[in-house]
């Protein structure tokens, strides 16, 4: 009876000892493999013997995806590299632009060689400044086999993404607007009316009101008006310019006194 009462406790301690033995054996094997395969030669401090140093990094189902599909010029593009492998070892992640120029690289230190990371790996770089459709590449450099001895770079293309022109929020500037000081007719010739814009001036308008007209107002003309219609006495006119984005300039004024 005494023996049978102690049997479960004995079995429990035996199981615990077995687990410690297996774990210790695996740790020893891991350390031995890391050293024996020469991993330790390159992966020096602060790296320690680790499965990450030997496991197949995995180009199985390799995929690189951007965080969005449309960007403005210079906006940050974030690309994530993922692998379908069940193992994840140290890698160096590299991002290439449409010209195959390296534009970003991982910068971790776990591998002891610098520039390390693990899957999923994320890198960020500015979008191109020229509007268009682009495809980048993301690659990993690391163990391409499951024995720790074969290293190389494996790349995959990202999805296509577009760079759209930034919204034009700059209004034209009216540079000159002149009228004669006096006139003897109600139709008064415009001495000059010029305007500039960062993209291009698309419309001109002269009003008798200092209130800015809507870009959709019907009286805009593509060329600067050659004359204005005044009344007898003192007249003040306001010249405006607009662009294709609907930005309307600040007015420039000119006055004329008409004597009939």
C-alpha positions as CSV (number, residue, x, y, z in Angstrom):
1,X,0.0,0.0,0.0
2,X,2.8,2.4,0.9
3,X,4.5,1.7,-2.5
4,X,1.3,2.2,-4.5
5,X,0.7,5.6,-2.8
6,X,4.1,6.8,-3.8
7,X,4.0,5.5,-7.4
8,X,2.2,8.6,-8.8
9,X,4.7,10.9,-7.2
10,X,7.5,8.8,-8.6
11,X,6.1,8.9,-12.1
12,X,5.7,12.7,-11.8
13,X,9.3,13.3,-10.9
14,X,10.4,10.9,-13.6
15,X,8.4,12.9,-16.2
16,X,9.9,16.2,-15.0
17,X,13.4,14.8,-15.3
18,X,12.7,13.5,-18.8
19,X,11.5,17.0,-19.9
20,X,14.6,18.6,-18.4
21,X,16.7,16.1,-20.2
22,X,15.0,16.7,-23.6
23,X,15.2,20.5,-23.2
24,X,18.8,20.3,-22.2
25,X,19.6,18.1,-25.1
26,X,17.9,20.4,-27.6
27,X,19.6,23.4,-26.2
28,X,22.9,21.6,-26.4
29,X,22.2,20.5,-30.0
30,X,21.1,24.0,-30.9
31,X,24.4,25.5,-29.5
32,X,26.4,22.7,-31.2
33,X,24.7,23.2,-34.6
34,X,25.1,27.0,-34.4
35,X,28.8,26.6,-33.7
36,X,29.5,23.5,-35.9
37,X,27.9,25.0,-39.0
38,X,30.1,28.1,-38.6
39,X,27.1,30.4,-37.9
40,X,29.0,31.7,-34.9
41,X,31.8,33.0,-37.2
42,X,29.7,35.7,-38.7
43,X,26.9,36.0,-36.1
44,X,29.0,37.4,-33.3
45,X,28.0,39.3,-30.1
46,X,25.4,40.3,-29.3
47,X,24.0,37.3,-31.2
48,X,23.7,34.1,-29.2
49,X,23.2,30.5,-30.3
50,X,19.7,30.6,-31.7
51,X,17.3,28.8,-34.1
52,X,17.1,32.2,-35.8
53,X,20.6,31.7,-36.9
54,X,20.0,28.4,-38.7
55,X,16.4,28.0,-39.6
56,X,15.3,28.3,-43.2
57,X,14.2,31.9,-43.6
58,X,11.7,30.9,-46.3
59,X,11.1,32.2,-49.7
60,X,8.0,30.1,-49.8
61,X,4.9,32.2,-50.7
62,X,7.1,35.3,-50.5
63,X,5.0,38.5,-50.8
64,X,5.7,42.2,-50.7
65,X,2.7,44.5,-50.3
66,X,2.4,48.3,-49.9
67,X,0.2,49.8,-47.2
68,X,-1.8,51.7,-49.8
69,X,-2.3,51.7,-53.6
70,X,-2.2,55.5,-54.2
71,X,0.2,58.2,-52.9
72,X,1.0,61.8,-53.3
73,X,4.5,62.7,-54.5
74,X,7.0,62.2,-51.7
75,X,4.5,60.5,-49.3
76,X,5.8,57.7,-47.2
77,X,5.3,54.2,-48.8
78,X,5.5,51.3,-46.3
79,X,6.2,47.9,-47.7
80,X,5.8,44.6,-45.7
81,X,7.6,41.4,-46.8
82,X,6.0,38.2,-45.6
83,X,6.8,34.5,-46.0
84,X,4.6,31.4,-45.9
85,X,7.4,29.5,-44.1
86,X,6.7,28.1,-40.7
87,X,10.2,29.1,-39.6
88,X,11.5,32.6,-39.2
89,X,15.3,33.3,-39.0
90,X,17.4,36.4,-39.2
91,X,17.3,38.2,-42.5
92,X,18.4,41.5,-43.9
93,X,15.5,43.2,-45.6
94,X,16.1,45.5,-48.6
95,X,13.7,47.8,-50.5
96,X,14.4,48.7,-54.2
97,X,12.7,51.4,-56.2
98,X,11.5,51.2,-59.8
99,X,15.1,51.7,-61.0
100,X,16.3,48.8,-58.9
101,X,18.1,51.3,-56.6
102,X,18.3,50.4,-52.9
103,X,16.2,53.0,-51.0
104,X,15.8,51.3,-47.5
105,X,17.4,48.5,-45.5
106,X,16.6,46.9,-42.1
107,X,18.8,48.1,-39.2
108,X,18.3,45.6,-36.3
109,X,21.3,44.2,-34.5
110,X,20.0,40.8,-33.2
111,X,22.0,38.8,-35.8
112,X,25.3,40.4,-34.7
113,X,25.9,41.6,-38.3
114,X,23.8,44.7,-38.3
115,X,20.8,45.3,-40.6
116,X,18.8,42.4,-39.3
117,X,15.2,41.7,-38.9
118,X,12.7,38.8,-39.1
119,X,9.5,38.1,-41.0
120,X,7.3,40.0,-41.4
121,X,9.8,42.7,-42.4
122,X,8.6,46.3,-42.9
123,X,10.5,49.1,-44.6
124,X,9.5,52.7,-45.6
125,X,10.7,55.1,-48.2
126,X,9.3,58.3,-50.0
127,X,7.1,57.8,-53.0
128,X,8.5,59.0,-56.4
129,X,7.9,62.7,-57.0
130,X,6.7,62.2,-60.6
131,X,3.1,61.1,-61.0
132,X,2.7,57.7,-62.5
133,X,2.3,54.0,-61.8
134,X,5.1,52.2,-60.1
135,X,6.3,48.7,-58.9
136,X,9.1,48.3,-56.4
137,X,10.9,45.2,-55.2
138,X,11.6,44.0,-51.7
139,X,14.2,41.4,-50.9
140,X,15.7,39.4,-48.0
141,X,19.3,38.3,-47.7
142,X,19.8,35.3,-45.5
143,X,19.7,31.6,-45.1
144,X,18.0,30.2,-48.3
145,X,18.3,26.5,-47.2
146,X,17.5,24.7,-43.9
147,X,21.1,23.9,-43.0
148,X,22.5,27.3,-42.2
149,X,25.1,27.1,-44.9
150,X,23.5,28.6,-48.0
151,X,22.9,32.4,-48.0
152,X,21.7,34.6,-50.7
153,X,19.3,37.4,-51.7
154,X,15.7,36.6,-52.8
155,X,13.5,39.4,-54.2
156,X,9.9,39.7,-55.1
157,X,7.9,42.6,-56.7
158,X,5.4,44.7,-54.8
159,X,1.9,45.3,-56.1
160,X,1.6,48.3,-58.5
161,X,0.8,51.6,-56.9
162,X,0.1,55.1,-58.3
163,X,1.5,58.5,-57.5
164,X,-1.0,61.2,-58.2
165,X,-0.3,64.9,-58.6
166,X,-0.8,66.9,-55.4
167,X,-3.8,69.1,-55.3
168,X,-3.2,72.6,-56.7
169,X,-4.0,75.1,-53.9
170,X,-1.9,78.0,-55.2
171,X,-4.0,80.9,-56.6
172,X,-2.8,83.0,-59.6
173,X,-1.3,86.4,-59.0
174,X,-2.5,89.4,-60.9
175,X,0.8,91.3,-61.7
176,X,-0.5,94.3,-63.6
177,X,-3.9,96.0,-64.2
178,X,-4.0,99.6,-65.5
179,X,-6.6,101.9,-66.8
180,X,-6.2,105.5,-68.1
181,X,-6.8,108.0,-65.4
182,X,-9.4,109.8,-67.4
183,X,-11.7,109.0,-70.3
184,X,-14.3,110.7,-72.4
185,X,-16.3,107.6,-73.4
186,X,-18.0,104.9,-71.4
187,X,-16.0,102.1,-73.1
188,X,-12.6,102.5,-71.5
189,X,-9.6,100.5,-72.9
190,X,-7.6,98.4,-70.5
191,X,-4.0,99.5,-70.5
192,X,-2.6,96.2,-69.2
193,X,-3.8,93.1,-67.4
194,X,-1.3,90.2,-66.7
195,X,-1.4,87.3,-64.3
196,X,0.8,84.3,-63.5
197,X,0.1,80.9,-61.9
198,X,2.2,77.9,-60.8
199,X,0.4,75.7,-63.3
200,X,-1.3,78.1,-65.6
201,X,-3.9,80.9,-65.7
202,X,-7.2,79.8,-67.3
203,X,-9.5,82.8,-66.8
204,X,-9.7,86.6,-66.5
205,X,-12.5,88.7,-65.1
206,X,-12.9,92.4,-64.4
207,X,-15.7,93.5,-62.0
208,X,-16.9,96.6,-60.2
209,X,-17.2,94.6,-56.9
210,X,-14.3,94.0,-54.5
211,X,-15.9,90.6,-53.6
212,X,-14.1,87.7,-55.1
213,X,-16.1,86.0,-57.9
214,X,-16.8,82.3,-57.9
215,X,-14.6,80.2,-60.2
216,X,-17.8,79.0,-61.8
217,X,-19.1,82.5,-62.6
218,X,-20.2,82.8,-66.3
219,X,-18.3,85.9,-67.2
220,X,-14.7,84.6,-67.1
221,X,-12.8,84.8,-70.3
222,X,-9.7,82.9,-71.4
223,X,-8.0,86.1,-72.6
224,X,-7.6,89.3,-70.7
225,X,-10.5,91.8,-71.5
226,X,-9.5,94.6,-73.8
227,X,-11.9,97.1,-72.3
228,X,-14.4,97.9,-69.5
229,X,-17.7,99.6,-69.5
230,X,-17.8,102.6,-67.1
231,X,-20.3,105.2,-66.0
232,X,-19.9,109.0,-66.0
233,X,-17.8,110.0,-63.1
234,X,-15.4,108.1,-60.9
235,X,-15.1,104.3,-61.5
236,X,-13.1,101.6,-59.7
237,X,-12.6,98.2,-61.3
238,X,-11.1,95.0,-60.0
239,X,-9.2,92.5,-62.0
240,X,-9.1,88.7,-61.2
241,X,-7.5,85.6,-62.5
242,X,-8.2,81.9,-61.9
243,X,-6.6,78.5,-62.7
244,X,-7.9,75.1,-63.7
245,X,-8.1,74.0,-60.1
246,X,-10.6,76.8,-59.3
247,X,-8.2,78.9,-57.3
248,X,-9.1,82.7,-57.7
249,X,-6.5,85.4,-57.2
250,X,-6.5,88.4,-55.0
251,X,-7.8,91.4,-56.9
252,X,-5.8,94.3,-58.3
253,X,-7.8,97.5,-58.7
254,X,-7.6,100.5,-61.1
255,X,-9.7,103.6,-61.3
256,X,-10.8,105.9,-64.2
257,X,-12.8,109.1,-64.2
258,X,-15.1,109.5,-67.2
259,X,-16.2,112.9,-68.4
260,X,-18.8,113.0,-71.2
